[in-house]
């Protein structure tokens, strides 16, 4: 399993548009065969900060996400709304290790 | 629902001890009544960087976690192993909104 956290800071005037575009990406991403989770979170203290929590069953499945049409559409749509470049960090899973705890 | 991400950088000589202590905290935390997830992740690029992904059904449940004996034990055990103070960020959930997607 591989979990990528993506830290995003959007320009405050685009918060609603960003949420809308990201929910579309969410709906398509959770239907990918190798996807386990795709959580969309908004910071309580700073509503312009978002975290995506993207869990895939393998590195290959995570890579395949980046090849999808919905990912490309999201990436291009939200790019001009970013306050600064987003930061993605790949992680290995220490716990839980059981696949059924992920989907 | 409330998700707190906790970013942790441990001293490299304490990585194994940190994982051991954190897995103990994980086992106790997922048994808390209001806990939804408690994922323990390790950065692929820097094995001394960890992320905890702590999902609770309410702010009260997240607060109750901080009052538990296992949390206090983990906090005090790992404190001297930290390279720098850990950073916790509380988030509201944009997606998925269904409770059953969380536990």
N, CA and C atoms of all chains as a GROMACS GRO file, in nm:
protein
  618
    1UNK      N    1   0.084  -0.120   0.000
    1UNK     CA    2   0.000   0.000   0.000
    1UNK      C    3   0.088   0.125   0.000
    2UNK      N    4   0.035   0.229  -0.055
    2UNK     CA    5   0.107   0.355  -0.062
    2UNK      C    6   0.006   0.467  -0.035
    3UNK      N    7   0.041   0.557   0.056
    3UNK     CA    8  -0.046   0.671   0.085
    3UNK      C    9   0.029   0.800   0.052
    4UNK      N   10  -0.027   0.880  -0.036
    4UNK     CA   11   0.031   1.009  -0.066
    4UNK      C   12  -0.054   1.117   0.000
    5UNK      N   13   0.010   1.199   0.083
    5UNK     CA   14  -0.059   1.317   0.136
    5UNK      C   15  -0.021   1.435   0.047
    6UNK      N   16  -0.121   1.515   0.013
    6UNK     CA   17  -0.096   1.631  -0.072
    6UNK      C   18  -0.141   1.756   0.004
    7UNK      N   19  -0.045   1.844   0.028
    7UNK     CA   20  -0.073   1.968   0.100
    7UNK      C   21  -0.096   2.080  -0.001
    8UNK      N   22  -0.207   2.149   0.013
    8UNK     CA   23  -0.248   2.248  -0.087
    8UNK      C   24  -0.287   2.378  -0.017
    9UNK      N   25  -0.241   2.489  -0.071
    9UNK     CA   26  -0.282   2.620  -0.020
    9UNK      C   27  -0.341   2.697  -0.136
   10UNK      N   28  -0.472   2.722  -0.132
   10UNK     CA   29  -0.536   2.791  -0.244
   10UNK      C   30  -0.553   2.940  -0.212
   11UNK      N   31  -0.566   3.017  -0.314
   11UNK     CA   32  -0.598   3.160  -0.294
   11UNK      C   33  -0.739   3.166  -0.235
   12UNK      N   34  -0.756   3.252  -0.134
   12UNK     CA   35  -0.880   3.246  -0.055
   12UNK      C   36  -1.004   3.272  -0.140
   13UNK      N   37  -0.991   3.346  -0.249
   13UNK     CA   38  -1.110   3.374  -0.331
   13UNK      C   39  -1.152   3.254  -0.416
   14UNK      N   40  -1.072   3.148  -0.416
   14UNK     CA   41  -1.106   3.031  -0.498
   14UNK      C   42  -1.141   2.907  -0.415
   15UNK      N   43  -1.164   2.926  -0.286
   15UNK     CA   44  -1.190   2.811  -0.198
   15UNK      C   45  -1.310   2.730  -0.247
   16UNK      N   46  -1.420   2.796  -0.278
   16UNK     CA   47  -1.540   2.722  -0.319
   16UNK      C   48  -1.519   2.650  -0.452
   17UNK      N   49  -1.457   2.717  -0.547
   17UNK     CA   50  -1.428   2.653  -0.676
   17UNK      C   51  -1.336   2.534  -0.657
   18UNK      N   52  -1.238   2.550  -0.571
   18UNK     CA   53  -1.144   2.440  -0.547
   18UNK      C   54  -1.218   2.318  -0.490
   19UNK      N   55  -1.304   2.342  -0.392
   19UNK     CA   56  -1.379   2.231  -0.333
   19UNK      C   57  -1.463   2.161  -0.440
   20UNK      N   58  -1.530   2.237  -0.523
   20UNK     CA   59  -1.614   2.180  -0.627
   20UNK      C   60  -1.531   2.093  -0.723
   21UNK      N   61  -1.422   2.146  -0.772
   21UNK     CA   62  -1.338   2.070  -0.867
   21UNK      C   63  -1.277   1.947  -0.801
   22UNK      N   64  -1.243   1.959  -0.674
   22UNK     CA   65  -1.178   1.848  -0.604
   22UNK      C   66  -1.279   1.737  -0.573
   23UNK      N   67  -1.403   1.774  -0.547
   23UNK     CA   68  -1.506   1.671  -0.526
   23UNK      C   69  -1.533   1.592  -0.654
   24UNK      N   70  -1.525   1.659  -0.769
   24UNK     CA   71  -1.537   1.585  -0.896
   24UNK      C   72  -1.423   1.485  -0.911
   25UNK      N   73  -1.302   1.529  -0.880
   25UNK     CA   74  -1.186   1.441  -0.887
   25UNK      C   75  -1.199   1.326  -0.786
   26UNK      N   76  -1.251   1.358  -0.669
   26UNK     CA   77  -1.275   1.255  -0.566
   26UNK      C   78  -1.368   1.145  -0.619
   27UNK      N   79  -1.481   1.186  -0.678
   27UNK     CA   80  -1.580   1.088  -0.725
   27UNK      C   81  -1.521   0.994  -0.830
   28UNK      N   82  -1.437   1.048  -0.918
   28UNK     CA   83  -1.374   0.964  -1.020
   28UNK      C   84  -1.261   0.879  -0.960
   29UNK      N   85  -1.186   0.937  -0.868
   29UNK     CA   86  -1.068   0.868  -0.815
   29UNK      C   87  -1.105   0.746  -0.732
   30UNK      N   88  -1.214   0.756  -0.651
   30UNK     CA   89  -1.250   0.641  -0.569
   30UNK      C   90  -1.301   0.524  -0.654
   31UNK      N   91  -1.329   0.550  -0.780
   31UNK     CA   92  -1.373   0.442  -0.870
   31UNK      C   93  -1.255   0.375  -0.943
   32UNK      N   94  -1.135   0.427  -0.927
   32UNK     CA   95  -1.019   0.361  -0.987
   32UNK      C   96  -0.999   0.224  -0.920
   33UNK      N   97  -0.963   0.122  -0.998
   33UNK     CA   98  -0.954  -0.013  -0.941
   33UNK      C   99  -0.856  -0.024  -0.823
   34UNK      N  100  -0.745   0.048  -0.825
   34UNK     CA  101  -0.645   0.032  -0.719
   34UNK      C  102  -0.658   0.132  -0.606
   35UNK      N  103  -0.764   0.215  -0.610
   35UNK     CA  104  -0.778   0.316  -0.505
   35UNK      C  105  -0.837   0.255  -0.378
   36UNK      N  106  -0.784   0.297  -0.264
   36UNK     CA  107  -0.836   0.251  -0.134
   36UNK      C  108  -0.905   0.364  -0.059
   37UNK      N  109  -0.850   0.482  -0.063
   37UNK     CA  110  -0.914   0.600  -0.003
   37UNK      C  111  -0.874   0.722  -0.084
   38UNK      N  112  -0.959   0.825  -0.074
   38UNK     CA  113  -0.924   0.953  -0.136
   38UNK      C  114  -0.997   1.059  -0.054
   39UNK      N  115  -0.942   1.086   0.066
   39UNK     CA  116  -1.009   1.178   0.158
   39UNK      C  117  -0.972   1.322   0.125
   40UNK      N  118  -1.071   1.408   0.135
   40UNK     CA  119  -1.050   1.550   0.110
   40UNK      C  120  -1.076   1.626   0.240
   41UNK      N  121  -0.974   1.693   0.290
   41UNK     CA  122  -0.982   1.760   0.420
   41UNK      C  123  -0.952   1.909   0.407
   42UNK      N  124  -1.015   1.986   0.495
   42UNK     CA  125  -0.993   2.131   0.498
   42UNK      C  126  -0.948   2.169   0.639
   43UNK      N  127  -0.842   2.244   0.647
   43UNK     CA  128  -0.791   2.286   0.778
   43UNK      C  129  -0.895   2.365   0.855
   44UNK      N  130  -0.911   2.334   0.983
   44UNK     CA  131  -1.004   2.408   1.068
   44UNK      C  132  -0.953   2.551   1.090
   45UNK      N  133  -0.823   2.564   1.107
   45UNK     CA  134  -0.767   2.695   1.143
   45UNK      C  135  -0.745   2.786   1.022
   46UNK      N  136  -0.730   2.727   0.905
   46UNK     CA  137  -0.707   2.806   0.784
   46UNK      C  138  -0.783   2.741   0.668
   47UNK      N  139  -0.904   2.789   0.640
   47UNK     CA  140  -0.990   2.725   0.539
   47UNK      C  141  -0.931   2.725   0.398
   48UNK      N  142  -0.821   2.794   0.377
   48UNK     CA  143  -0.756   2.792   0.245
   48UNK      C  144  -0.654   2.679   0.233
   49UNK      N  145  -0.636   2.605   0.341
   49UNK     CA  146  -0.543   2.491   0.339
   49UNK      C  147  -0.620   2.360   0.330
   50UNK      N  148  -0.581   2.277   0.236
   50UNK     CA  149  -0.645   2.148   0.214
   50UNK      C  150  -0.541   2.037   0.217
   51UNK      N  151  -0.588   1.919   0.256
   51UNK     CA  152  -0.504   1.800   0.249
   51UNK      C  153  -0.581   1.692   0.175
   52UNK      N  154  -0.518   1.632   0.076
   52UNK     CA  155  -0.573   1.513   0.012
   52UNK      C  156  -0.498   1.392   0.069
   53UNK      N  157  -0.574   1.286   0.095
   53UNK     CA  158  -0.516   1.165   0.155
   53UNK      C  159  -0.548   1.052   0.058
   54UNK      N  160  -0.449   1.019  -0.024
   54UNK     CA  161  -0.472   0.930  -0.139
   54UNK      C  162  -0.405   0.795  -0.112
   55UNK      N  163  -0.486   0.694  -0.083
   55UNK     CA  164  -0.432   0.561  -0.054
   55UNK      C  165  -0.457   0.468  -0.173
   56UNK      N  166  -0.351   0.401  -0.215
   56UNK     CA  167  -0.358   0.307  -0.327
   56UNK      C  168  -0.298   0.175  -0.287
   57UNK      N  169  -0.345   0.069  -0.353
   57UNK     CA  170  -0.299  -0.063  -0.311
   57UNK      C  171  -0.156  -0.092  -0.355
   58UNK      N  172  -0.101  -0.012  -0.445
   58UNK     CA  173   0.036  -0.034  -0.490
   58UNK      C  174   0.091   0.095  -0.551
   59UNK      N  175   0.221   0.097  -0.571
   59UNK     CA  176   0.285   0.209  -0.637
   59UNK      C  177   0.233   0.223  -0.780
   60UNK      N  178   0.208   0.108  -0.842
   60UNK     CA  179   0.158   0.109  -0.980
   60UNK      C  180   0.020   0.175  -0.985
   61UNK      N  181  -0.065   0.140  -0.888
   61UNK     CA  182  -0.200   0.198  -0.887
   61UNK      C  183  -0.194   0.348  -0.862
   62UNK      N  184  -0.102   0.390  -0.775
   62UNK     CA  185  -0.086   0.534  -0.751
   62UNK      C  186  -0.037   0.604  -0.876
   63UNK      N  187   0.053   0.538  -0.948
   63UNK     CA  188   0.103   0.595  -1.074
   63UNK      C  189  -0.005   0.602  -1.180
   64UNK      N  190  -0.091   0.502  -1.182
   64UNK     CA  191  -0.200   0.498  -1.281
   64UNK      C  192  -0.296   0.616  -1.260
   65UNK      N  193  -0.314   0.655  -1.134
   65UNK     CA  194  -0.399   0.771  -1.105
   65UNK      C  195  -0.352   0.895  -1.180
   66UNK      N  196  -0.221   0.912  -1.184
   66UNK     CA  197  -0.164   1.029  -1.251
   66UNK      C  198  -0.182   1.026  -1.403
   67UNK      N  199  -0.222   0.910  -1.456
   67UNK     CA  200  -0.243   0.896  -1.600
   67UNK      C  201  -0.389   0.914  -1.639
   68UNK      N  202  -0.476   0.933  -1.541
   68UNK     CA  203  -0.619   0.939  -1.573
   68UNK      C  204  -0.658   1.076  -1.627
   69UNK      N  205  -0.767   1.074  -1.700
   69UNK     CA  206  -0.819   1.200  -1.756
   69UNK      C  207  -0.870   1.292  -1.644
   70UNK      N  208  -0.936   1.232  -1.543
   70UNK     CA  209  -0.989   1.317  -1.435
   70UNK      C  210  -0.879   1.383  -1.354
   71UNK      N  211  -0.767   1.312  -1.334
   71UNK     CA  212  -0.654   1.375  -1.264
   71UNK      C  213  -0.600   1.494  -1.344
   72UNK      N  214  -0.580   1.475  -1.474
   72UNK     CA  215  -0.526   1.582  -1.559
   72UNK      C  216  -0.621   1.703  -1.559
   73UNK      N  217  -0.752   1.674  -1.563
   73UNK     CA  218  -0.850   1.783  -1.564
   73UNK      C  219  -0.844   1.860  -1.432
   74UNK      N  220  -0.841   1.787  -1.320
   74UNK     CA  221  -0.831   1.851  -1.189
   74UNK      C  222  -0.703   1.936  -1.181
   75UNK      N  223  -0.591   1.875  -1.215
   75UNK     CA  224  -0.461   1.943  -1.205
   75UNK      C  225  -0.461   2.075  -1.283
   76UNK      N  226  -0.512   2.069  -1.406
   76UNK     CA  227  -0.511   2.189  -1.490
   76UNK      C  228  -0.613   2.292  -1.443
   77UNK      N  229  -0.726   2.243  -1.391
   77UNK     CA  230  -0.830   2.335  -1.345
   77UNK      C  231  -0.786   2.412  -1.222
   78UNK      N  232  -0.726   2.343  -1.126
   78UNK     CA  233  -0.696   2.407  -0.997
   78UNK      C  234  -0.562   2.481  -0.997
   79UNK      N  235  -0.477   2.452  -1.095
   79UNK     CA  236  -0.341   2.512  -1.094
   79UNK      C  237  -0.343   2.664  -1.074
   80UNK      N  238  -0.426   2.740  -1.145
   80UNK     CA  239  -0.422   2.886  -1.128
   80UNK      C  240  -0.479   2.933  -0.994
   81UNK      N  241  -0.544   2.844  -0.920
   81UNK     CA  242  -0.604   2.882  -0.791
   81UNK      C  243  -0.509   2.861  -0.674
   82UNK      N  244  -0.393   2.802  -0.699
   82UNK     CA  245  -0.300   2.770  -0.591
   82UNK      C  246  -0.222   2.893  -0.546
   83UNK      N  247  -0.212   2.909  -0.415
   83UNK     CA  248  -0.130   3.016  -0.358
   83UNK      C  249   0.018   2.985  -0.378
   84UNK      N  250   0.049   2.857  -0.370
   84UNK     CA  251   0.187   2.810  -0.394
   84UNK      C  252   0.178   2.667  -0.443
   85UNK      N  253   0.288   2.615  -0.499
   85UNK     CA  254   0.280   2.478  -0.554
   85UNK      C  255   0.242   2.378  -0.445
   86UNK      N  256   0.160   2.280  -0.480
   86UNK     CA  257   0.121   2.178  -0.382
   86UNK      C  258   0.238   2.085  -0.355
   87UNK      N  259   0.234   2.021  -0.238
   87UNK     CA  260   0.344   1.932  -0.198
   87UNK      C  261   0.287   1.793  -0.170
   88UNK      N  262   0.329   1.697  -0.249
   88UNK     CA  263   0.287   1.558  -0.230
   88UNK      C  264   0.397   1.478  -0.163
   89UNK      N  265   0.360   1.398  -0.063
   89UNK     CA  266   0.457   1.316   0.010
   89UNK      C  267   0.410   1.172   0.011
   90UNK      N  268   0.485   1.082  -0.052
   90UNK     CA  269   0.446   0.940  -0.049
   90UNK      C  270   0.489   0.873   0.082
   91UNK      N  271   0.402   0.784   0.132
   91UNK     CA  272   0.430   0.715   0.259
   91UNK      C  273   0.407   0.566   0.244
   92UNK      N  274   0.484   0.490   0.320
   92UNK     CA  275   0.449   0.350   0.337
   92UNK      C  276   0.363   0.338   0.463
   93UNK      N  277   0.286   0.231   0.469
   93UNK     CA  278   0.189   0.215   0.577
   93UNK      C  279   0.248   0.128   0.688
   94UNK      N  280   0.255   0.185   0.808
   94UNK     CA  281   0.298   0.108   0.925
   94UNK      C  282   0.175   0.039   0.987
   95UNK      N  283   0.062   0.110   0.992
   95UNK     CA  284  -0.062   0.053   1.046
   95UNK      C  285  -0.180   0.135   0.993
   96UNK      N  286  -0.296   0.069   0.969
   96UNK     CA  287  -0.318  -0.076   0.979
   96UNK      C  288  -0.266  -0.149   0.855
   97UNK      N  289  -0.219  -0.272   0.874
   97UNK     CA  290  -0.162  -0.344   0.760
   97UNK      C  291  -0.265  -0.428   0.685
   98UNK      N  292  -0.381  -0.454   0.748
   98UNK     CA  293  -0.481  -0.537   0.682
   98UNK      C  294  -0.551  -0.456   0.571
   99UNK      N  295  -0.554  -0.514   0.453
   99UNK     CA  296  -0.616  -0.450   0.337
   99UNK      C  297  -0.761  -0.410   0.366
  100UNK      N  298  -0.834  -0.493   0.440
  100UNK     CA  299  -0.977  -0.466   0.466
  100UNK      C  300  -0.997  -0.344   0.554
  101UNK      N  301  -0.894  -0.298   0.621
  101UNK     CA  302  -0.906  -0.175   0.700
  101UNK      C  303  -0.897  -0.051   0.612
  102UNK      N  304  -0.870  -0.073   0.483
  102UNK     CA  305  -0.849   0.041   0.394
  102UNK      C  306  -0.962   0.059   0.294
  103UNK      N  307  -1.036  -0.046   0.269
  103UNK     CA  308  -1.151  -0.030   0.177
  103UNK      C  309  -1.259  -0.131   0.207
  104UNK      N  310  -1.726   1.497   1.200
  104UNK     CA  311  -1.599   1.425   1.203
  104UNK      C  312  -1.484   1.524   1.205
  105UNK      N  313  -1.375   1.481   1.263
  105UNK     CA  314  -1.256   1.565   1.274
  105UNK      C  315  -1.134   1.477   1.246
  106UNK      N  316  -1.046   1.523   1.158
  106UNK     CA  317  -0.924   1.447   1.130
  106UNK      C  318  -0.804   1.534   1.167
  107UNK      N  319  -0.721   1.483   1.255
  107UNK     CA  320  -0.598   1.553   1.288
  107UNK      C  321  -0.481   1.481   1.223
  108UNK      N  322  -0.403   1.554   1.145
  108UNK     CA  323  -0.278   1.498   1.092
  108UNK      C  324  -0.166   1.546   1.184
  109UNK      N  325  -0.078   1.455   1.217
  109UNK     CA  326   0.034   1.490   1.305
  109UNK      C  327   0.164   1.459   1.231
  110UNK      N  328   0.244   1.563   1.211
  110UNK     CA  329   0.371   1.548   1.141
  110UNK      C  330   0.482   1.536   1.244
  111UNK      N  331   0.562   1.431   1.229
  111UNK     CA  332   0.663   1.399   1.329
  111UNK      C  333   0.797   1.373   1.261
  112UNK      N  334   0.903   1.430   1.318
  112UNK     CA  335   1.038   1.403   1.269
  112UNK      C  336   1.116   1.349   1.386
  113UNK      N  337   1.156   1.222   1.380
  113UNK     CA  338   1.229   1.163   1.491
  113UNK      C  339   1.379   1.161   1.460
  114UNK      N  340   1.458   1.154   1.566
  114UNK     CA  341   1.602   1.136   1.548
  114UNK      C  342   1.624   0.998   1.486
  115UNK      N  343   1.711   0.990   1.387
  115UNK     CA  344   1.719   0.868   1.306
  115UNK      C  345   1.756   0.745   1.389
  116UNK      N  346   1.827   0.764   1.499
  116UNK     CA  347   1.866   0.647   1.580
  116UNK      C  348   1.751   0.590   1.662
  117UNK      N  349   1.635   0.660   1.661
  117UNK     CA  350   1.520   0.613   1.740
  117UNK      C  351   1.402   0.569   1.654
  118UNK      N  352   1.426   0.550   1.525
  118UNK     CA  353   1.316   0.514   1.435
  118UNK      C  354   1.245   0.386   1.481
  119UNK      N  355   1.321   0.282   1.510
  119UNK     CA  356   1.259   0.154   1.547
  119UNK      C  357   1.182   0.165   1.679
  120UNK      N  358   1.242   0.233   1.776
  120UNK     CA  359   1.174   0.252   1.905
  120UNK      C  360   1.046   0.333   1.885
  121UNK      N  361   1.053   0.434   1.801
  121UNK     CA  362   0.935   0.516   1.777
  121UNK      C  363   0.822   0.433   1.716
  122UNK      N  364   0.855   0.351   1.618
  122UNK     CA  365   0.753   0.267   1.555
  122UNK      C  366   0.690   0.174   1.660
  123UNK      N  367   0.771   0.114   1.741
  123UNK     CA  368   0.721   0.021   1.843
  123UNK      C  369   0.624   0.093   1.938
  124UNK      N  370   0.666   0.206   1.991
  124UNK     CA  371   0.581   0.281   2.087
  124UNK      C  372   0.454   0.330   2.019
  125UNK      N  373   0.464   0.368   1.892
  125UNK     CA  374   0.348   0.424   1.822
  125UNK      C  375   0.248   0.313   1.787
  126UNK      N  376   0.297   0.193   1.760
  126UNK     CA  377   0.206   0.082   1.734
  126UNK      C  378   0.128   0.045   1.861
  127UNK      N  379   0.191   0.058   1.976
  127UNK     CA  380   0.118   0.035   2.102
  127UNK      C  381   0.006   0.139   2.117
  128UNK      N  382   0.040   0.264   2.089
  128UNK     CA  383  -0.060   0.372   2.096
  128UNK      C  384  -0.171   0.349   1.993
  129UNK      N  385  -0.134   0.304   1.875
  129UNK     CA  386  -0.232   0.270   1.770
  129UNK      C  387  -0.332   0.167   1.819
  130UNK      N  388  -0.282   0.057   1.878
  130UNK     CA  389  -0.370  -0.052   1.921
  130UNK      C  390  -0.472  -0.004   2.025
  131UNK      N  391  -0.427   0.081   2.114
  131UNK     CA  392  -0.519   0.134   2.216
  131UNK      C  393  -0.613   0.239   2.157
  132UNK      N  394  -0.561   0.322   2.068
  132UNK     CA  395  -0.641   0.434   2.016
  132UNK      C  396  -0.758   0.386   1.930
  133UNK      N  397  -0.736   0.281   1.849
  133UNK     CA  398  -0.846   0.234   1.762
  133UNK      C  399  -0.958   0.171   1.844
  134UNK      N  400  -0.931   0.142   1.971
  134UNK     CA  401  -1.035   0.087   2.058
  134UNK      C  402  -1.116   0.195   2.130
  135UNK      N  403  -1.076   0.319   2.118
  135UNK     CA  404  -1.154   0.428   2.179
  135UNK      C  405  -1.290   0.436   2.109
  136UNK      N  406  -1.397   0.460   2.185
  136UNK     CA  407  -1.531   0.457   2.125
  136UNK      C  408  -1.550   0.556   2.010
  137UNK      N  409  -1.489   0.672   2.015
  137UNK     CA  410  -1.512   0.771   1.910
  137UNK      C  411  -1.410   0.771   1.799
  138UNK      N  412  -1.319   0.673   1.803
  138UNK     CA  413  -1.215   0.672   1.700
  138UNK      C  414  -1.265   0.609   1.571
  139UNK      N  415  -1.229   0.671   1.457
  139UNK     CA  416  -1.267   0.618   1.326
  139UNK      C  417  -1.147   0.560   1.252
  140UNK      N  418  -1.034   0.627   1.259
  140UNK     CA  419  -0.910   0.576   1.200
  140UNK      C  420  -0.793   0.627   1.284
  141UNK      N  421  -0.683   0.552   1.276
  141UNK     CA  422  -0.559   0.598   1.341
  141UNK      C  423  -0.445   0.538   1.259
  142UNK      N  424  -0.421   0.596   1.142
  142UNK     CA  425  -0.322   0.540   1.050
  142UNK      C  426  -0.183   0.591   1.087
  143UNK      N  427  -0.088   0.502   1.077
  143UNK     CA  428   0.052   0.536   1.105
  143UNK      C  429   0.131   0.519   0.976
  144UNK      N  430   0.188   0.629   0.928
  144UNK     CA  431   0.258   0.630   0.800
  144UNK      C  432   0.403   0.674   0.817
  145UNK      N  433   0.488   0.621   0.729
  145UNK     CA  434   0.630   0.657   0.730
  145UNK      C  435   0.667   0.709   0.590
  146UNK      N  436   0.731   0.822   0.586
  146UNK     CA  437   0.770   0.879   0.456
  146UNK      C  438   0.860   0.784   0.379
  147UNK      N  439   0.832   0.768   0.250
  147UNK     CA  440   0.916   0.684   0.165
  147UNK      C  441   1.053   0.748   0.146
  148UNK      N  442   1.055   0.880   0.131
  148UNK     CA  443   1.180   0.949   0.099
  148UNK      C  444   1.266   0.977   0.221
  149UNK      N  445   1.205   0.984   0.339
  149UNK     CA  446   1.279   1.013   0.461
  149UNK      C  447   1.219   0.929   0.574
  150UNK      N  448   1.279   0.813   0.602
  150UNK     CA  449   1.221   0.719   0.700
  150UNK      C  450   1.212   0.775   0.841
  151UNK      N  451   1.270   0.890   0.866
  151UNK     CA  452   1.260   0.951   1.000
  151UNK      C  453   1.138   1.042   1.010
  152UNK      N  454   1.063   1.055   0.901
  152UNK     CA  455   0.941   1.138   0.902
  152UNK      C  456   0.817   1.048   0.909
  153UNK      N  457   0.730   1.078   1.001
  153UNK     CA  458   0.607   1.000   1.019
  153UNK      C  459   0.487   1.092   1.015
  154UNK      N  460   0.375   1.035   0.975
  154UNK     CA  461   0.248   1.106   0.981
  154UNK      C  462   0.146   1.018   1.051
  155UNK      N  463   0.080   1.073   1.151
  155UNK     CA  464  -0.036   1.005   1.211
  155UNK      C  465  -0.161   1.069   1.153
  156UNK      N  466  -0.259   0.984   1.123
  156UNK     CA  467  -0.384   1.030   1.061
  156UNK      C  468  -0.496   0.986   1.154
  157UNK      N  469  -0.540   1.078   1.238
  157UNK     CA  470  -0.628   1.045   1.349
  157UNK      C  471  -0.769   1.100   1.323
  158UNK      N  472  -0.860   1.009   1.290
  158UNK     CA  473  -0.998   1.050   1.260
  158UNK      C  474  -1.089   1.014   1.377
  159UNK      N  475  -1.168   1.113   1.419
  159UNK     CA  476  -1.262   1.094   1.530
  159UNK      C  477  -1.400   1.142   1.488
  160UNK      N  478  -1.500   1.083   1.551
  160UNK     CA  479  -1.636   1.115   1.509
  160UNK      C  480  -1.680   1.254   1.553
  161UNK      N  481  -1.606   1.315   1.646
  161UNK     CA  482  -1.642   1.449   1.693
  161UNK      C  483  -1.521   1.514   1.757
  162UNK      N  484  -1.532   1.643   1.778
  162UNK     CA  485  -1.428   1.718   1.847
  162UNK      C  486  -1.412   1.664   1.990
  163UNK      N  487  -1.524   1.626   2.051
  163UNK     CA  488  -1.521   1.574   2.187
  163UNK      C  489  -1.442   1.443   2.192
  164UNK      N  490  -1.467   1.357   2.092
  164UNK     CA  491  -1.396   1.229   2.089
  164UNK      C  492  -1.246   1.249   2.067
  165UNK      N  493  -1.211   1.346   1.983
  165UNK     CA  494  -1.070   1.376   1.961
  165UNK      C  495  -1.008   1.430   2.089
  166UNK      N  496  -1.082   1.513   2.161
  166UNK     CA  497  -1.033   1.565   2.288
  166UNK      C  498  -1.018   1.456   2.393
  167UNK      N  499  -1.110   1.360   2.393
  167UNK     CA  500  -1.104   1.250   2.490
  167UNK      C  501  -0.978   1.166   2.470
  168UNK      N  502  -0.934   1.156   2.344
  168UNK     CA  503  -0.810   1.081   2.315
  168UNK      C  504  -0.693   1.139   2.394
  169UNK      N  505  -0.689   1.271   2.401
  169UNK     CA  506  -0.577   1.337   2.471
  169UNK      C  507  -0.581   1.316   2.623
  170UNK      N  508  -0.694   1.265   2.670
  170UNK     CA  509  -0.709   1.241   2.815
  170UNK      C  510  -0.679   1.096   2.852
  171UNK      N  511  -0.649   1.013   2.753
  171UNK     CA  512  -0.629   0.871   2.783
  171UNK      C  513  -0.489   0.845   2.839
  172UNK      N  514  -0.481   0.735   2.910
  172UNK     CA  515  -0.352   0.694   2.967
  172UNK      C  516  -0.255   0.655   2.855
  173UNK      N  517  -0.305   0.587   2.752
  173UNK     CA  518  -0.214   0.544   2.645
  173UNK      C  519  -0.157   0.661   2.567
  174UNK      N  520  -0.240   0.766   2.548
  174UNK     CA  521  -0.186   0.885   2.481
  174UNK      C  522  -0.075   0.948   2.564
  175UNK      N  523  -0.099   0.964   2.695
  175UNK     CA  524   0.002   1.026   2.782
  175UNK      C  525   0.132   0.944   2.782
  176UNK      N  526   0.115   0.812   2.784
  176UNK     CA  527   0.234   0.725   2.785
  176UNK      C  528   0.312   0.741   2.654
  177UNK      N  529   0.240   0.740   2.542
  177UNK     CA  530   0.307   0.757   2.412
  177UNK      C  531   0.379   0.894   2.407
  178UNK      N  532   0.305   0.999   2.442
  178UNK     CA  533   0.360   1.136   2.437
  178UNK      C  534   0.490   1.146   2.518
  179UNK      N  535   0.488   1.093   2.639
  179UNK     CA  536   0.606   1.105   2.725
  179UNK      C  537   0.720   1.013   2.680
  180UNK      N  538   0.682   0.898   2.623
  180UNK     CA  539   0.785   0.804   2.578
  180UNK      C  540   0.859   0.857   2.456
  181UNK      N  541   0.785   0.912   2.360
  181UNK     CA  542   0.849   0.951   2.233
  181UNK      C  543   0.909   1.091   2.237
  182UNK      N  544   0.872   1.173   2.336
  182UNK     CA  545   0.917   1.314   2.339
  182UNK      C  546   1.069   1.327   2.321
  183UNK      N  547   1.151   1.249   2.394
  183UNK     CA  548   1.296   1.268   2.380
  183UNK      C  549   1.351   1.219   2.246
  184UNK      N  550   1.270   1.147   2.169
  184UNK     CA  551   1.316   1.094   2.039
  184UNK      C  552   1.288   1.189   1.924
  185UNK      N  553   1.218   1.298   1.951
  185UNK     CA  554   1.178   1.389   1.843
  185UNK      C  555   1.295   1.479   1.801
  186UNK      N  556   1.310   1.493   1.671
  186UNK     CA  557   1.411   1.584   1.618
  186UNK      C  558   1.365   1.729   1.639
  187UNK      N  559   1.235   1.750   1.630
  187UNK     CA  560   1.174   1.880   1.654
  187UNK      C  561   1.032   1.857   1.701
  188UNK      N  562   0.968   1.960   1.759
  188UNK     CA  563   0.831   1.938   1.809
  188UNK      C  564   0.737   1.892   1.697
  189UNK      N  565   0.649   1.801   1.730
  189UNK     CA  566   0.552   1.752   1.631
  189UNK      C  567   0.448   1.860   1.603
  190UNK      N  568   0.387   1.852   1.485
  190UNK     CA  569   0.288   1.952   1.445
  190UNK      C  570   0.155   1.883   1.414
  191UNK      N  571   0.054   1.915   1.491
  191UNK     CA  572  -0.079   1.860   1.467
  191UNK      C  573  -0.168   1.962   1.400
  192UNK      N  574  -0.243   1.919   1.299
  192UNK     CA  575  -0.333   2.008   1.226
  192UNK      C  576  -0.473   1.948   1.222
  193UNK      N  577  -0.571   2.013   1.284
  193UNK     CA  578  -0.708   1.961   1.277
  193UNK      C  579  -0.776   1.999   1.146
  194UNK      N  580  -0.855   1.906   1.093
  194UNK     CA  581  -0.924   1.928   0.965
  194UNK      C  582  -1.071   1.889   0.976
  195UNK      N  583  -1.153   1.962   0.902
  195UNK     CA  584  -1.288   1.912   0.881
  195UNK      C  585  -1.289   1.829   0.754
  196UNK      N  586  -1.389   1.741   0.744
  196UNK     CA  587  -1.393   1.645   0.634
  196UNK      C  588  -1.483   1.698   0.522
  197UNK      N  589  -1.425   1.712   0.404
  197UNK     CA  590  -1.504   1.750   0.285
  197UNK      C  591  -1.559   1.622   0.219
  198UNK      N  592  -1.478   1.518   0.214
  198UNK     CA  593  -1.522   1.388   0.158
  198UNK      C  594  -1.430   1.278   0.209
  199UNK      N  595  -1.483   1.156   0.230
  199UNK     CA  596  -1.624   1.119   0.217
  199UNK      C  597  -1.704   1.162   0.340
  200UNK      N  598  -1.830   1.196   0.320
  200UNK     CA  599  -1.911   1.243   0.432
  200UNK      C  600  -1.986   1.131   0.504
  201UNK      N  601  -1.997   1.013   0.440
  201UNK     CA  602  -2.070   0.904   0.503
  201UNK      C  603  -1.986   0.841   0.613
  202UNK      N  604  -2.046   0.829   0.731
  202UNK     CA  605  -1.978   0.771   0.847
  202UNK      C  606  -1.924   0.631   0.815
  203UNK      N  607  -1.997   0.553   0.737
  203UNK     CA  608  -1.954   0.414   0.711
  203UNK      C  609  -1.828   0.406   0.624
  204UNK      N  610  -1.792   0.516   0.562
  204UNK     CA  611  -1.667   0.518   0.485
  204UNK      C  612  -1.547   0.539   0.576
  205UNK      N  613  -1.574   0.560   0.703
  205UNK     CA  614  -1.464   0.591   0.795
  205UNK      C  615  -1.435   0.479   0.892
  206UNK      N  616  -1.532   0.392   0.914
  206UNK     CA  617  -1.504   0.278   1.004
  206UNK      C  618  -1.593   0.161   0.967
   0.00000   0.00000   0.00000
